[in-house]
Amino acid sequence: MAAHEFGVNSNKVRRGLRKNDIAPGDDGKYSTRQVAAAIFKTDGLEQRGIEARWQAKIYDADLKKLRLDEEAGKLWPSDWVKSRWRDQITKIFQFIRHSTLTKPEQRQLISQIETGITKNT
């Protein structure tokens, strides 16, 4: 009867009751809550497997979107960005080294820039 109300067959309910070690109440019957737990409750390993499959689907969708964006020219290749970034940092360092700042001020400024770069990479 309960299986019919949940839209499943009685074998699924029995299997869930055994799998989750759900015992009947003092009257020898199962409550609606116990039947629902038998049908819908999954063990931790199974739940992690389900979650891992969803994460894989999300990852695949994100990767597909990135590839489409790359094909559409919306993304820049990382090697190109890194080389341009390196060129700009070199120019900034040269500017600082040829400035009228004292040597300790130059070293301090360059050190602060390098610290900021390593924190953000």
Biopython code that builds the backbone (N, CA, C, O; Angstrom):
import numpy as np
from Bio.PDB.StructureBuilder import StructureBuilder

atoms = [
    (1, "MET", "N", (0.823, -1.187, 0.000)),
    (1, "MET", "CA", (0.000, 0.000, 0.000)),
    (1, "MET", "C", (0.876, 1.264, 0.000)),
    (1, "MET", "O", (0.669, 2.159, -0.820)),
    (2, "ALA", "N", (1.846, 1.337, 0.910)),
    (2, "ALA", "CA", (2.706, 2.517, 0.983)),
    (2, "ALA", "C", (3.516, 2.652, -0.300)),
    (2, "ALA", "O", (3.722, 3.763, -0.789)),
    (3, "ALA", "N", (3.968, 1.549, -0.840)),
    (3, "ALA", "CA", (4.757, 1.586, -2.067)),
    (3, "ALA", "C", (3.951, 2.227, -3.188)),
    (3, "ALA", "O", (4.470, 3.036, -3.958)),
    (4, "HIS", "N", (2.687, 1.860, -3.271)),
    (4, "HIS", "CA", (1.811, 2.419, -4.306)),
    (4, "HIS", "C", (1.660, 3.923, -4.133)),
    (4, "HIS", "O", (1.650, 4.663, -5.117)),
    (5, "GLU", "N", (1.542, 4.382, -2.882)),
    (5, "GLU", "CA", (1.381, 5.814, -2.627)),
    (5, "GLU", "C", (2.623, 6.602, -3.028)),
    (5, "GLU", "O", (2.524, 7.766, -3.418)),
    (6, "PHE", "N", (3.798, 5.966, -2.933)),
    (6, "PHE", "CA", (5.043, 6.629, -3.316)),
    (6, "PHE", "C", (5.379, 6.403, -4.791)),
    (6, "PHE", "O", (6.362, 6.947, -5.294)),
    (7, "GLY", "N", (4.576, 5.615, -5.476)),
    (7, "GLY", "CA", (4.798, 5.386, -6.892)),
    (7, "GLY", "C", (5.953, 4.447, -7.193)),
    (7, "GLY", "O", (6.577, 4.553, -8.249)),
    (8, "VAL", "N", (6.248, 3.518, -6.270)),
    (8, "VAL", "CA", (7.307, 2.529, -6.479)),
    (8, "VAL", "C", (6.735, 1.149, -6.191)),
    (8, "VAL", "O", (5.635, 1.019, -5.653)),
    (9, "ASN", "N", (7.493, 0.124, -6.555)),
    (9, "ASN", "CA", (6.998, -1.207, -6.232)),
    (9, "ASN", "C", (7.450, -1.628, -4.835)),
    (9, "ASN", "O", (8.365, -1.034, -4.266)),
    (10, "SER", "N", (6.813, -2.638, -4.298)),
    (10, "SER", "CA", (7.086, -3.053, -2.915)),
    (10, "SER", "C", (8.504, -3.606, -2.745)),
    (10, "SER", "O", (9.070, -3.543, -1.654)),
    (11, "ASN", "N", (9.073, -4.147, -3.823)),
    (11, "ASN", "CA", (10.454, -4.657, -3.718)),
    (11, "ASN", "C", (11.432, -3.525, -3.407)),
    (11, "ASN", "O", (12.372, -3.709, -2.633)),
    (12, "LYS", "N", (11.215, -2.373, -4.001)),
    (12, "LYS", "CA", (12.094, -1.234, -3.726)),
    (12, "LYS", "C", (11.993, -0.823, -2.263)),
    (12, "LYS", "O", (13.002, -0.486, -1.642)),
    (13, "VAL", "N", (10.788, -0.847, -1.711)),
    (13, "VAL", "CA", (10.607, -0.494, -0.304)),
    (13, "VAL", "C", (11.321, -1.518, 0.580)),
    (13, "VAL", "O", (12.053, -1.137, 1.494)),
    (14, "ARG", "N", (11.120, -2.801, 0.323)),
    (14, "ARG", "CA", (11.776, -3.850, 1.119)),
    (14, "ARG", "C", (13.295, -3.743, 1.053)),
    (14, "ARG", "O", (13.990, -3.849, 2.063)),
    (15, "ARG", "N", (13.789, -3.531, -0.163)),
    (15, "ARG", "CA", (15.243, -3.395, -0.350)),
    (15, "ARG", "C", (15.788, -2.208, 0.454)),
    (15, "ARG", "O", (16.828, -2.318, 1.103)),
    (16, "GLY", "N", (15.090, -1.093, 0.405)),
    (16, "GLY", "CA", (15.510, 0.096, 1.148)),
    (16, "GLY", "C", (15.461, -0.112, 2.650)),
    (16, "GLY", "O", (16.339, 0.351, 3.377)),
    (17, "LEU", "N", (14.429, -0.810, 3.113)),
    (17, "LEU", "CA", (14.324, -1.087, 4.551)),
    (17, "LEU", "C", (15.498, -1.943, 5.021)),
    (17, "LEU", "O", (16.095, -1.666, 6.061)),
    (18, "ARG", "N", (15.826, -2.983, 4.254)),
    (18, "ARG", "CA", (16.960, -3.845, 4.621)),
    (18, "ARG", "C", (18.280, -3.096, 4.517)),
    (18, "ARG", "O", (19.115, -3.168, 5.420)),
    (19, "LYS", "N", (18.464, -2.386, 3.429)),
    (19, "LYS", "CA", (19.726, -1.690, 3.168)),
    (19, "LYS", "C", (20.022, -0.665, 4.248)),
    (19, "LYS", "O", (21.173, -0.505, 4.653)),
    (20, "ASN", "N", (19.000, 0.026, 4.714)),
    (20, "ASN", "CA", (19.187, 1.077, 5.710)),
    (20, "ASN", "C", (18.933, 0.589, 7.139)),
    (20, "ASN", "O", (18.879, 1.396, 8.067)),
    (21, "ASP", "N", (18.777, -0.720, 7.320)),
    (21, "ASP", "CA", (18.547, -1.326, 8.646)),
    (21, "ASP", "C", (17.414, -0.639, 9.398)),
    (21, "ASP", "O", (17.564, -0.256, 10.558)),
    (22, "ILE", "N", (16.301, -0.492, 8.734)),
    (22, "ILE", "CA", (15.137, 0.141, 9.358)),
    (22, "ILE", "C", (14.239, -0.955, 9.910)),
    (22, "ILE", "O", (13.773, -1.827, 9.178)),
    (23, "ALA", "N", (14.008, -0.894, 11.207)),
    (23, "ALA", "CA", (13.177, -1.903, 11.884)),
    (23, "ALA", "C", (11.760, -1.350, 12.056)),
    (23, "ALA", "O", (11.575, -0.139, 12.183)),
    (24, "PRO", "N", (10.761, -2.236, 12.061)),
    (24, "PRO", "CA", (9.387, -1.768, 12.263)),
    (24, "PRO", "C", (9.198, -1.271, 13.699)),
    (24, "PRO", "O", (9.997, -1.566, 14.587)),
    (25, "GLY", "N", (8.139, -0.524, 13.897)),
    (25, "GLY", "CA", (7.828, -0.013, 15.222)),
    (25, "GLY", "C", (7.344, -1.130, 16.144)),
    (25, "GLY", "O", (7.354, -2.299, 15.758)),
    (26, "ASP", "N", (6.923, -0.780, 17.354)),
    (26, "ASP", "CA", (6.445, -1.756, 18.341)),
    (26, "ASP", "C", (5.222, -2.515, 17.845)),
    (26, "ASP", "O", (4.986, -3.656, 18.243)),
    (27, "ASP", "N", (4.454, -1.884, 16.984)),
    (27, "ASP", "CA", (3.246, -2.540, 16.457)),
    (27, "ASP", "C", (3.558, -3.452, 15.269)),
    (27, "ASP", "O", (2.654, -4.070, 14.706)),
    (28, "GLY", "N", (4.852, -3.538, 14.885)),
    (28, "GLY", "CA", (5.240, -4.403, 13.777)),
    (28, "GLY", "C", (5.032, -3.765, 12.407)),
    (28, "GLY", "O", (5.161, -4.430, 11.380)),
    (29, "LYS", "N", (4.714, -2.491, 12.397)),
    (29, "LYS", "CA", (4.480, -1.791, 11.136)),
    (29, "LYS", "C", (5.503, -0.666, 10.970)),
    (29, "LYS", "O", (6.149, -0.233, 11.925)),
    (30, "TYR", "N", (5.624, -0.214, 9.725)),
    (30, "TYR", "CA", (6.547, 0.877, 9.413)),
    (30, "TYR", "C", (5.774, 2.188, 9.301)),
    (30, "TYR", "O", (4.664, 2.223, 8.770)),
    (31, "SER", "N", (6.366, 3.251, 9.802)),
    (31, "SER", "CA", (5.730, 4.567, 9.684)),
    (31, "SER", "C", (5.987, 5.111, 8.279)),
    (31, "SER", "O", (6.836, 4.610, 7.542)),
    (32, "THR", "N", (5.242, 6.132, 7.939)),
    (32, "THR", "CA", (5.440, 6.786, 6.642)),
    (32, "THR", "C", (6.859, 7.332, 6.545)),
    (32, "THR", "O", (7.495, 7.267, 5.494)),
    (33, "ARG", "N", (7.334, 7.866, 7.646)),
    (33, "ARG", "CA", (8.695, 8.406, 7.676)),
    (33, "ARG", "C", (9.721, 7.303, 7.391)),
    (33, "ARG", "O", (10.674, 7.529, 6.645)),
    (34, "GLN", "N", (9.541, 6.131, 7.966)),
    (34, "GLN", "CA", (10.466, 5.016, 7.741)),
    (34, "GLN", "C", (10.413, 4.553, 6.288)),
    (34, "GLN", "O", (11.446, 4.268, 5.683)),
    (35, "VAL", "N", (9.207, 4.480, 5.732)),
    (35, "VAL", "CA", (9.062, 4.058, 4.335)),
    (35, "VAL", "C", (9.721, 5.083, 3.406)),
    (35, "VAL", "O", (10.401, 4.713, 2.449)),
    (36, "ALA", "N", (9.514, 6.374, 3.693)),
    (36, "ALA", "CA", (10.128, 7.418, 2.872)),
    (36, "ALA", "C", (11.651, 7.323, 2.962)),
    (36, "ALA", "O", (12.345, 7.466, 1.956)),
    (37, "ALA", "N", (12.166, 7.083, 4.160)),
    (37, "ALA", "CA", (13.619, 6.937, 4.323)),
    (37, "ALA", "C", (14.123, 5.735, 3.544)),
    (37, "ALA", "O", (15.199, 5.791, 2.948)),
    (38, "ALA", "N", (13.367, 4.658, 3.541)),
    (38, "ALA", "CA", (13.769, 3.452, 2.812)),
    (38, "ALA", "C", (13.824, 3.717, 1.306)),
    (38, "ALA", "O", (14.681, 3.178, 0.605)),
    (39, "ILE", "N", (12.922, 4.534, 0.824)),
    (39, "ILE", "CA", (12.861, 4.807, -0.615)),
    (39, "ILE", "C", (13.889, 5.844, -1.040)),
    (39, "ILE", "O", (14.546, 5.684, -2.069)),
    (40, "PHE", "N", (14.030, 6.901, -0.256)),
    (40, "PHE", "CA", (14.822, 8.045, -0.697)),
    (40, "PHE", "C", (16.211, 8.154, -0.087)),
    (40, "PHE", "O", (17.069, 8.840, -0.643)),
    (41, "LYS", "N", (16.452, 7.504, 1.026)),
    (41, "LYS", "CA", (17.741, 7.635, 1.699)),
    (41, "LYS", "C", (18.798, 6.798, 0.987)),
    (41, "LYS", "O", (18.563, 5.650, 0.608)),
    (42, "THR", "N", (19.971, 7.408, 0.818)),
    (42, "THR", "CA", (21.092, 6.685, 0.230)),
    (42, "THR", "C", (22.235, 6.692, 1.228)),
    (42, "THR", "O", (22.330, 7.588, 2.066)),
    (43, "ASP", "N", (23.098, 5.698, 1.138)),
    (43, "ASP", "CA", (24.240, 5.678, 2.055)),
    (43, "ASP", "C", (25.270, 6.718, 1.625)),
    (43, "ASP", "O", (25.169, 7.270, 0.529)),
    (44, "GLY", "N", (26.251, 6.988, 2.468)),
    (44, "GLY", "CA", (27.233, 8.028, 2.211)),
    (44, "GLY", "C", (28.015, 7.815, 0.939)),
    (44, "GLY", "O", (28.238, 8.756, 0.177)),
    (45, "LEU", "N", (28.440, 6.573, 0.699)),
    (45, "LEU", "CA", (29.237, 6.282, -0.492)),
    (45, "LEU", "C", (28.436, 6.531, -1.761)),
    (45, "LEU", "O", (28.934, 7.116, -2.722)),
    (46, "GLU", "N", (27.205, 6.084, -1.750)),
    (46, "GLU", "CA", (26.346, 6.288, -2.921)),
    (46, "GLU", "C", (26.093, 7.784, -3.135)),
    (46, "GLU", "O", (26.096, 8.270, -4.266)),
    (47, "GLN", "N", (25.875, 8.498, -2.036)),
    (47, "GLN", "CA", (25.637, 9.939, -2.127)),
    (47, "GLN", "C", (26.856, 10.663, -2.693)),
    (47, "GLN", "O", (26.717, 11.566, -3.519)),
    (48, "ARG", "N", (28.053, 10.266, -2.248)),
    (48, "ARG", "CA", (29.273, 10.882, -2.781)),
    (48, "ARG", "C", (29.443, 10.560, -4.264)),
    (48, "ARG", "O", (29.927, 11.391, -5.033)),
    (49, "GLY", "N", (29.045, 9.359, -4.661)),
    (49, "GLY", "CA", (29.111, 8.990, -6.070)),
    (49, "GLY", "C", (28.183, 9.850, -6.914)),
    (49, "GLY", "O", (28.553, 10.302, -7.997)),
    (50, "ILE", "N", (26.981, 10.073, -6.411)),
    (50, "ILE", "CA", (26.018, 10.925, -7.114)),
    (50, "ILE", "C", (26.566, 12.342, -7.221)),
    (50, "ILE", "O", (26.505, 12.968, -8.280)),
    (51, "GLU", "N", (27.105, 12.841, -6.103)),
    (51, "GLU", "CA", (27.670, 14.189, -6.102)),
    (51, "GLU", "C", (28.852, 14.305, -7.070)),
    (51, "GLU", "O", (28.992, 15.307, -7.770)),
    (52, "ALA", "N", (29.697, 13.273, -7.101)),
    (52, "ALA", "CA", (30.854, 13.290, -8.006)),
    (52, "ALA", "C", (30.402, 13.315, -9.465)),
    (52, "ALA", "O", (31.005, 13.999, -10.292)),
    (53, "ARG", "N", (29.351, 12.578, -9.777)),
    (53, "ARG", "CA", (28.830, 12.597, -11.151)),
    (53, "ARG", "C", (28.306, 13.987, -11.516)),
    (53, "ARG", "O", (28.526, 14.458, -12.632)),
    (54, "TRP", "N", (27.615, 14.644, -10.583)),
    (54, "TRP", "CA", (27.121, 15.988, -10.850)),
    (54, "TRP", "C", (28.274, 16.963, -11.018)),
    (54, "TRP", "O", (28.244, 17.816, -11.905)),
    (55, "GLN", "N", (29.294, 16.842, -10.170)),
    (55, "GLN", "CA", (30.457, 17.721, -10.290)),
    (55, "GLN", "C", (31.142, 17.524, -11.638)),
    (55, "GLN", "O", (31.591, 18.487, -12.260)),
    (56, "ALA", "N", (31.222, 16.271, -12.086)),
    (56, "ALA", "CA", (31.831, 15.989, -13.385)),
    (56, "ALA", "C", (31.017, 16.634, -14.516)),
    (56, "ALA", "O", (31.585, 17.170, -15.467)),
    (57, "LYS", "N", (29.697, 16.578, -14.406)),
    (57, "LYS", "CA", (28.846, 17.206, -15.422)),
    (57, "LYS", "C", (29.024, 18.724, -15.425)),
    (57, "LYS", "O", (29.068, 19.349, -16.485)),
    (58, "ILE", "N", (29.126, 19.312, -14.234)),
    (58, "ILE", "CA", (29.328, 20.758, -14.129)),
    (58, "ILE", "C", (30.679, 21.126, -14.733)),
    (58, "ILE", "O", (30.787, 22.094, -15.487)),
    (59, "TYR", "N", (31.710, 20.348, -14.398)),
    (59, "TYR", "CA", (33.049, 20.593, -14.939)),
    (59, "TYR", "C", (33.038, 20.506, -16.468)),
    (59, "TYR", "O", (33.599, 21.365, -17.149)),
    (60, "ASP", "N", (32.394, 19.459, -17.000)),
    (60, "ASP", "CA", (32.323, 19.294, -18.459)),
    (60, "ASP", "C", (31.599, 20.468, -19.114)),
    (60, "ASP", "O", (32.012, 20.942, -20.173)),
    (61, "ALA", "N", (30.526, 20.933, -18.489)),
    (61, "ALA", "CA", (29.780, 22.073, -19.046)),
    (61, "ALA", "C", (30.635, 23.337, -19.015)),
    (61, "ALA", "O", (30.644, 24.109, -19.974)),
    (62, "ASP", "N", (31.357, 23.548, -17.908)),
    (62, "ASP", "CA", (32.239, 24.721, -17.823)),
    (62, "ASP", "C", (33.337, 24.654, -18.881)),
    (62, "ASP", "O", (33.650, 25.654, -19.528)),
    (63, "LEU", "N", (33.915, 23.476, -19.047)),
    (63, "LEU", "CA", (34.974, 23.298, -20.038)),
    (63, "LEU", "C", (34.443, 23.547, -21.454)),
    (63, "LEU", "O", (35.105, 24.179, -22.277)),
    (64, "LYS", "N", (33.252, 23.045, -21.715)),
    (64, "LYS", "CA", (32.643, 23.249, -23.033)),
    (64, "LYS", "C", (32.400, 24.739, -23.285)),
    (64, "LYS", "O", (32.627, 25.231, -24.391)),
    (65, "LYS", "N", (31.938, 25.456, -22.250)),
    (65, "LYS", "CA", (31.706, 26.893, -22.392)),
    (65, "LYS", "C", (33.024, 27.621, -22.655)),
    (65, "LYS", "O", (33.078, 28.521, -23.493)),
    (66, "LEU", "N", (34.073, 27.240, -21.953)),
    (66, "LEU", "CA", (35.374, 27.867, -22.181)),
    (66, "LEU", "C", (35.865, 27.625, -23.604)),
    (66, "LEU", "O", (36.400, 28.526, -24.248)),
    (67, "ARG", "N", (35.678, 26.400, -24.085)),
    (67, "ARG", "CA", (36.102, 26.092, -25.463)),
    (67, "ARG", "C", (35.312, 26.896, -26.481)),
    (67, "ARG", "O", (35.871, 27.387, -27.461)),
    (68, "LEU", "N", (34.016, 27.030, -26.248)),
    (68, "LEU", "CA", (33.194, 27.832, -27.161)),
    (68, "LEU", "C", (33.620, 29.299, -27.126)),
    (68, "LEU", "O", (33.684, 29.962, -28.161)),
    (69, "ASP", "N", (33.912, 29.801, -25.908)),
    (69, "ASP", "CA", (34.384, 31.187, -25.785)),
    (69, "ASP", "C", (35.732, 31.365, -26.486)),
    (69, "ASP", "O", (35.984, 32.391, -27.118)),
    (70, "GLU", "N", (36.581, 30.364, -26.366)),
    (70, "GLU", "CA", (37.888, 30.435, -27.025)),
    (70, "GLU", "C", (37.727, 30.444, -28.549)),
    (70, "GLU", "O", (38.384, 31.216, -29.247)),
    (71, "GLU", "N", (36.851, 29.579, -29.049)),
    (71, "GLU", "CA", (36.615, 29.544, -30.495)),
    (71, "GLU", "C", (36.008, 30.855, -30.996)),
    (71, "GLU", "O", (36.271, 31.280, -32.121)),
    (72, "ALA", "N", (35.200, 31.486, -30.156)),
    (72, "ALA", "CA", (34.557, 32.740, -30.551)),
    (72, "ALA", "C", (35.503, 33.932, -30.401)),
    (72, "ALA", "O", (35.147, 35.060, -30.741)),
    (73, "GLY", "N", (36.707, 33.674, -29.893)),
    (73, "GLY", "CA", (37.682, 34.745, -29.735)),
    (73, "GLY", "C", (37.459, 35.609, -28.507)),
    (73, "GLY", "O", (37.968, 36.728, -28.437)),
    (74, "LYS", "N", (36.703, 35.105, -27.535)),
    (74, "LYS", "CA", (36.431, 35.875, -26.326)),
    (74, "LYS", "C", (37.535, 35.718, -25.276)),
    (74, "LYS", "O", (37.599, 36.495, -24.324)),
    (75, "LEU", "N", (38.396, 34.724, -25.445)),
    (75, "LEU", "CA", (39.463, 34.477, -24.479)),
    (75, "LEU", "C", (40.824, 34.690, -25.111)),
    (75, "LEU", "O", (41.005, 34.498, -26.313)),
    (76, "TRP", "N", (41.771, 35.088, -24.290)),
    (76, "TRP", "CA", (43.146, 35.230, -24.747)),
    (76, "TRP", "C", (43.945, 34.031, -24.300)),
    (76, "TRP", "O", (43.749, 33.550, -23.183)),
    (77, "PRO", "N", (44.840, 33.532, -25.132)),
    (77, "PRO", "CA", (45.686, 32.402, -24.728)),
    (77, "PRO", "C", (46.564, 32.804, -23.533)),
    (77, "PRO", "O", (47.131, 33.897, -23.514)),
    (78, "SER", "N", (46.671, 31.923, -22.553)),
    (78, "SER", "CA", (47.405, 32.256, -21.325)),
    (78, "SER", "C", (48.881, 32.548, -21.594)),
    (78, "SER", "O", (49.461, 33.410, -20.935)),
    (79, "ASP", "N", (49.496, 31.852, -22.541)),
    (79, "ASP", "CA", (50.903, 32.129, -22.862)),
    (79, "ASP", "C", (51.076, 33.557, -23.364)),
    (79, "ASP", "O", (52.044, 34.228, -23.007)),
    (80, "TRP", "N", (50.152, 34.020, -24.181)),
    (80, "TRP", "CA", (50.204, 35.382, -24.703)),
    (80, "TRP", "C", (50.065, 36.387, -23.561)),
    (80, "TRP", "O", (50.810, 37.365, -23.498)),
    (81, "VAL", "N", (49.112, 36.146, -22.658)),
    (81, "VAL", "CA", (48.891, 37.052, -21.525)),
    (81, "VAL", "C", (50.123, 37.086, -20.628)),
    (81, "VAL", "O", (50.552, 38.160, -20.206)),
    (82, "LYS", "N", (50.694, 35.919, -20.334)),
    (82, "LYS", "CA", (51.881, 35.864, -19.469)),
    (82, "LYS", "C", (53.057, 36.616, -20.082)),
    (82, "LYS", "O", (53.765, 37.335, -19.377)),
    (83, "SER", "N", (53.271, 36.459, -21.386)),
    (83, "SER", "CA", (54.402, 37.147, -22.016)),
    (83, "SER", "C", (54.195, 38.662, -21.992)),
    (83, "SER", "O", (55.143, 39.412, -21.755)),
    (84, "ARG", "N", (52.960, 39.118, -22.235)),
    (84, "ARG", "CA", (52.685, 40.562, -22.202)),
    (84, "ARG", "C", (52.831, 41.090, -20.781)),
    (84, "ARG", "O", (53.350, 42.188, -20.581)),
    (85, "TRP", "N", (52.388, 40.334, -19.810)),
    (85, "TRP", "CA", (52.494, 40.721, -18.410)),
    (85, "TRP", "C", (53.968, 40.856, -18.015)),
    (85, "TRP", "O", (54.364, 41.824, -17.365)),
    (86, "ARG", "N", (54.773, 39.862, -18.424)),
    (86, "ARG", "CA", (56.204, 39.899, -18.128)),
    (86, "ARG", "C", (56.858, 41.130, -18.751)),
    (86, "ARG", "O", (57.677, 41.793, -18.115)),
    (87, "ASP", "N", (56.494, 41.430, -19.991)),
    (87, "ASP", "CA", (57.047, 42.605, -20.677)),
    (87, "ASP", "C", (56.707, 43.886, -19.914)),
    (87, "ASP", "O", (57.561, 44.756, -19.743)),
    (88, "GLN", "N", (55.467, 43.998, -19.461)),
    (88, "GLN", "CA", (55.046, 45.206, -18.743)),
    (88, "GLN", "C", (55.762, 45.333, -17.392)),
    (88, "GLN", "O", (56.165, 46.430, -17.005)),
    (89, "ILE", "N", (55.916, 44.237, -16.691)),
    (89, "ILE", "CA", (56.620, 44.268, -15.400)),
    (89, "ILE", "C", (58.075, 44.669, -15.613)),
    (89, "ILE", "O", (58.628, 45.446, -14.835)),
    (90, "THR", "N", (58.688, 44.147, -16.655)),
    (90, "THR", "CA", (60.078, 44.513, -16.962)),
    (90, "THR", "C", (60.192, 46.013, -17.210)),
    (90, "THR", "O", (61.124, 46.658, -16.730)),
    (91, "LYS", "N", (59.249, 46.564, -17.956)),
    (91, "LYS", "CA", (59.260, 48.008, -18.225)),
    (91, "LYS", "C", (59.081, 48.820, -16.937)),
    (91, "LYS", "O", (59.724, 49.854, -16.755)),
    (92, "ILE", "N", (58.224, 48.355, -16.070)),
    (92, "ILE", "CA", (58.008, 49.057, -14.796)),
    (92, "ILE", "C", (59.275, 49.015, -13.955)),
    (92, "ILE", "O", (59.673, 50.025, -13.374)),
    (93, "PHE", "N", (59.913, 47.842, -13.888)),
    (93, "PHE", "CA", (61.151, 47.722, -13.118)),
    (93, "PHE", "C", (62.247, 48.624, -13.700)),
    (93, "PHE", "O", (62.987, 49.258, -12.946)),
    (94, "GLN", "N", (62.357, 48.687, -15.017)),
    (94, "GLN", "CA", (63.346, 49.559, -15.650)),
    (94, "GLN", "C", (63.066, 51.022, -15.326)),
    (94, "GLN", "O", (63.980, 51.798, -15.045)),
    (95, "PHE", "N", (61.809, 51.376, -15.370)),
    (95, "PHE", "CA", (61.428, 52.754, -15.045)),
    (95, "PHE", "C", (61.833, 53.090, -13.608)),
    (95, "PHE", "O", (62.369, 54.165, -13.340)),
    (96, "ILE", "N", (61.568, 52.158, -12.687)),
    (96, "ILE", "CA", (61.926, 52.387, -11.279)),
    (96, "ILE", "C", (63.441, 52.494, -11.124)),
    (96, "ILE", "O", (63.926, 53.379, -10.420)),
    (97, "ARG", "N", (64.190, 51.609, -11.769)),
    (97, "ARG", "CA", (65.654, 51.613, -11.643)),
    (97, "ARG", "C", (66.299, 52.875, -12.220)),
    (97, "ARG", "O", (67.367, 53.288, -11.769)),
    (98, "HIS", "N", (65.657, 53.480, -13.205)),
    (98, "HIS", "CA", (66.207, 54.685, -13.815)),
    (98, "HIS", "C", (65.578, 55.963, -13.250)),
    (98, "HIS", "O", (65.823, 57.064, -13.746)),
    (99, "SER", "N", (64.778, 55.797, -12.221)),
    (99, "SER", "CA", (64.127, 56.964, -11.621)),
    (99, "SER", "C", (65.088, 57.693, -10.684)),
    (99, "SER", "O", (66.218, 57.253, -10.468)),
    (100, "THR", "N", (64.626, 58.804, -10.135)),
    (100, "THR", "CA", (65.454, 59.581, -9.204)),
    (100, "THR", "C", (65.318, 59.088, -7.764)),
    (100, "THR", "O", (65.847, 59.705, -6.840)),
    (101, "LEU", "N", (64.611, 57.981, -7.577)),
    (101, "LEU", "CA", (64.494, 57.410, -6.229)),
    (101, "LEU", "C", (65.860, 56.920, -5.766)),
    (101, "LEU", "O", (66.720, 56.578, -6.578)),
    (102, "THR", "N", (66.042, 56.891, -4.458)),
    (102, "THR", "CA", (67.296, 56.340, -3.919)),
    (102, "THR", "C", (67.292, 54.832, -4.118)),
    (102, "THR", "O", (66.241, 54.224, -4.323)),
    (103, "LYS", "N", (68.477, 54.236, -4.055)),
    (103, "LYS", "CA", (68.580, 52.775, -4.241)),
    (103, "LYS", "C", (67.717, 52.012, -3.227)),
    (103, "LYS", "O", (67.031, 51.071, -3.626)),
    (104, "PRO", "N", (67.717, 52.375, -1.929)),
    (104, "PRO", "CA", (66.842, 51.661, -0.991)),
    (104, "PRO", "C", (65.354, 51.815, -1.337)),
    (104, "PRO", "O", (64.585, 50.863, -1.195)),
    (105, "GLU", "N", (64.948, 53.002, -1.788)),
    (105, "GLU", "CA", (63.552, 53.212, -2.185)),
    (105, "GLU", "C", (63.207, 52.363, -3.411)),
    (105, "GLU", "O", (62.122, 51.786, -3.487)),
    (106, "GLN", "N", (64.134, 52.291, -4.365)),
    (106, "GLN", "CA", (63.917, 51.464, -5.556)),
    (106, "GLN", "C", (63.754, 50.001, -5.162)),
    (106, "GLN", "O", (62.832, 49.329, -5.625)),
    (107, "ARG", "N", (64.657, 49.504, -4.300)),
    (107, "ARG", "CA", (64.584, 48.101, -3.870)),
    (107, "ARG", "C", (63.272, 47.823, -3.140)),
    (107, "ARG", "O", (62.647, 46.784, -3.348)),
    (108, "GLN", "N", (62.856, 48.765, -2.277)),
    (108, "GLN", "CA", (61.619, 48.588, -1.522)),
    (108, "GLN", "C", (60.411, 48.545, -2.464)),
    (108, "GLN", "O", (59.534, 47.696, -2.304)),
    (109, "LEU", "N", (60.360, 49.438, -3.426)),
    (109, "LEU", "CA", (59.242, 49.485, -4.373)),
    (109, "LEU", "C", (59.194, 48.218, -5.229)),
    (109, "LEU", "O", (58.127, 47.635, -5.423)),
    (110, "ILE", "N", (60.339, 47.802, -5.732)),
    (110, "ILE", "CA", (60.401, 46.575, -6.548)),
    (110, "ILE", "C", (59.999, 45.370, -5.703)),
    (110, "ILE", "O", (59.285, 44.488, -6.180)),
    (111, "SER", "N", (60.450, 45.327, -4.459)),
    (111, "SER", "CA", (60.105, 44.227, -3.555)),
    (111, "SER", "C", (58.593, 44.172, -3.313)),
    (111, "SER", "O", (57.998, 43.095, -3.301)),
    (112, "GLN", "N", (57.985, 45.336, -3.123)),
    (112, "GLN", "CA", (56.533, 45.377, -2.915)),
    (112, "GLN", "C", (55.778, 44.895, -4.144)),
    (112, "GLN", "O", (54.771, 44.198, -4.027)),
    (113, "ILE", "N", (56.258, 45.261, -5.304)),
    (113, "ILE", "CA", (55.611, 44.811, -6.549)),
    (113, "ILE", "C", (55.764, 43.297, -6.682)),
    (113, "ILE", "O", (54.795, 42.605, -6.995)),
    (114, "GLU", "N", (56.961, 42.780, -6.449)),
    (114, "GLU", "CA", (57.204, 41.340, -6.558)),
    (114, "GLU", "C", (56.362, 40.567, -5.545)),
    (114, "GLU", "O", (55.842, 39.497, -5.858)),
    (115, "THR", "N", (56.227, 41.105, -4.333)),
    (115, "THR", "CA", (55.392, 40.449, -3.321)),
    (115, "THR", "C", (53.933, 40.403, -3.778)),
    (115, "THR", "O", (53.261, 39.386, -3.609)),
    (116, "GLY", "N", (53.452, 41.486, -4.347)),
    (116, "GLY", "CA", (52.080, 41.518, -4.859)),
    (116, "GLY", "C", (51.871, 40.546, -5.994)),
    (116, "GLY", "O", (50.803, 39.944, -6.109)),
    (117, "ILE", "N", (52.878, 40.385, -6.836)),
    (117, "ILE", "CA", (52.772, 39.464, -7.981)),
    (117, "ILE", "C", (52.697, 38.034, -7.474)),
    (117, "ILE", "O", (51.855, 37.261, -7.932)),
    (118, "THR", "N", (53.565, 37.671, -6.534)),
    (118, "THR", "CA", (53.581, 36.286, -6.050)),
    (118, "THR", "C", (52.352, 35.952, -5.239)),
    (118, "THR", "O", (51.945, 34.791, -5.211)),
    (119, "LYS", "N", (51.737, 36.928, -4.571)),
    (119, "LYS", "CA", (50.511, 36.679, -3.816)),
    (119, "LYS", "C", (49.341, 36.393, -4.744)),
    (119, "LYS", "O", (48.452, 35.616, -4.395)),
    (120, "ASN", "N", (49.329, 37.000, -5.903)),
    (120, "ASN", "CA", (48.190, 36.904, -6.816)),
    (120, "ASN", "C", (48.368, 35.845, -7.897)),
    (120, "ASN", "O", (47.525, 35.743, -8.788)),
    (121, "THR", "N", (49.426, 35.062, -7.847)),
    (121, "THR", "CA", (49.597, 34.023, -8.873)),
    (121, "THR", "C", (49.439, 32.665, -8.288)),
    (121, "THR", "O", (49.550, 31.669, -9.003)),
]
sb = StructureBuilder()
sb.init_structure("model")
sb.init_model(0)
sb.init_chain("A")
sb.init_seg("    ")
for serial, (resi, resn, name, xyz) in enumerate(atoms, 1):
    if name == "N":
        sb.init_residue(resn, " ", resi, " ")
    sb.init_atom(name, np.array(xyz, "f"), 0.0, 1.0, " ", f" {name:<3s}", serial, name[0])
structure = sb.get_structure()
